[in-house]
Amino acid sequence: MDYRYPIGKFQKPAEFTSELRQQFIQTIENLPSALQDAVEGLTEEQLDTSYREGGWTVRQVVHHLADSHINSYTRFRLALTEESPTIRTYDEGKWAELPDAKHAPISSSLAVIDGLHCRWTILLRSLSPSDWEKVFLHPELGPMNLDITTALYAWHSEHHVAHITSLRERKGW
């Protein structure tokens, strides 16, 4: 198993249907509870265990999810309120090395994810068919429409929860 990609790399859907979009929204809505279940009962030592050699700790993964999804939610809102805005990227590796990502209690990011995903889900469920085609310009990836981005962040949610759950399975936690 490739511990970097426990559920495989992101695969862009061949086409977007209403049913598939709803599945992605449901995954995004379910992240707070899936993540809470994944970290339930972990000790401080376990939270500071890397999910793979050279990888982030469980704590860093939880904080990364909050950081990344805040950025994505902001990008959605920009795409919905501006004409093809160019978004800023950030160095997620450097963010994961900041003291708050390495040492803060995960409860802070779990709370952020809970509130954020509530708002994000409401926003996603309110989009019209034309809204899904709105784009933001990613400096490295080019134009990203909201359909593709929703699929990507549904995968991202499951990807990082699987980092934690697969570590727990391997360690017998």
C-alpha positions, -999 to +999 in steps of 0.1 A: +000+000+000+012+035-008+007+053+025+009+087+008-023+078-011-043+053+009-074+058-013-055+064-045-047+097-063-075+121-072-093+110-104-114+137-121-148+123-130-155+119-167-187+138-163-206+155-135-241+144-128-265+158-101-262+125-083-224+125-083-223+161-072-246+152-043-223+124-032-194+149-032-214+174-011-223+146+013-187+136+017-178+173+025-207+175+049-196+143+066-159+152+071-163+167+106-179+135+120-156+112+100-125+131+113-138+131+149-143+094+147-108+089+132-091+108+161-114+096+189-094+085+219-060+091+205-033+101+231-010+131+227+018+107+217-004+091+190-014+125+177+023+133+173+029+101+153+036+104+116+011+085+093+042+075+072+079+079+073+087+115+065+050+124+066+030+147+088+018+137+122-019+130+129-020+165+146-006+182+115-030+163+092-060+176+113-047+212+113-039+209+075-075+199+068-087+231+086-061+253+067-067+237+033-105+237+036-106+273+048-086+282+017-109+262-006-141+277+009-127+311+003-119+302-033-155+291-038-168+324-024-144+344-046-155+324-077-192+331-069-187+368-063-160+378-088-153+371-125-127+343-127-106+356-098-069+345-096-064+329-062-033+328-040-016+296-034+002+288-001+030+264+009+011+238+028+044+221+039+056+253+055+022+259+071+023+224+086+057+233+102+044+264+120+041+260+158+003+260+158+001+231+133+027+211+152+016+217+188-020+232+191-047+210+204-066+194+176-099+205+192-093+240+178-092+227+142-120+202+148-142+231+158-131+251+127-138+222+104-172+216+121-184+252+115-167+256+082-182+224+067-217+234+079-214+267+060-197+251+030-224+225+027-252+251+029-234+271+001-228+240-021-265+230-018-276+265-028-257+266-061-275+269-094-265+248-124-246+278-139-228+284-106-211+250-109-193+262-140-179+293-123-141+293-121-112+307-102-077+308-117-052+287-099-016+300-107-003+265-111-033+245-123-051+270-144-089+275-144-107+254-118-145+252-119-166+245-088-176+210-100-140+199-102-131+216-070-159+200-051-148+166-064-112+173-054-122+184-018-145+154-013-115+132-023-092+154-001-115+148+029-115+110+025-077+110+016-066+126+049-091+107+071-077+075+055-042+086+065-053+085+101-075+054+100-049+034+081-023+044+107-046+033+135-052+000+118-014-006+112-006+003+148-036-015+163-049+017+180 
